[in-house]
């Protein structure tokens, strides 16, 4: 969760450390900076879900429709 927040706050520093993402530069309006910010938000949300023990419920809700016909 903390790493995700730092990625959002320090997106330009992350770009300096990890470099540019070519896909993000070609497809996102904000380029690599926006990519690192979005990735940071996803990491922070997953961290919150893990900390509150809601991750299992969310994963089951998302994946149950994919495997419904197999059983």
N, C-alpha and C positions, 0 to 999 in steps of 0.2 A: 504494500500500500504506500509506504514511504517512497520507494523507488519510483512508483508511478507518478506521485505528486511532484517529485523532483524532475521527472522527465517533462512534465507540463510546464513547470516554472523555468527550467533551464534548458529549453529545447535547442537554443542556439549553441549552448555548450555541448550538448549531446551530438549535434551535427559536427562540431569541431573534433570530438573524440571519435565518433564512429563513421564519420564521412557522410556523403550525400547518398540518397536512395534514388537511383535512376527512375524507377517506376513512379515514385512520388513526384519527382520533378516533371515527368511527362504528363501525369494524370491529375494531380491535385493543384488547386489554385495557389495554395501557400507553399507548395513544394515539400521539401524534406522537413522543414520546421513543423508544418501542419501534420505530417506523418508521425513525427515523434510525439507531438502533443496528443494525437488520437490514440497512439499506442500507450502513452502514459495514462490516459483516462481509462482505457480497457484494463490495464494492469491494476490501477487503483480500485476499480469496481470489483474485479476478481478478488483482490486482497480483502476488501470489505466483506464480500460474500463468504470467503474462507473464515475470516475473523468472527463472523456472526453465525457460522455453521449453516448457512443457507445454500452453499454451493451444490450440495447433493440434490436438493429439491429443484434447483434451477436446471441442472444438467439432466435430471430425469424428465422434467417437463419438456426440455428441448429435444431430447433424443428418443423418447418413447414413440412418437409417430413414425420414426424411421424404422423401428424394429417391431412394430405392431403386427405385421403380417407373418413374421418368422416363427412365432410360437404357436 
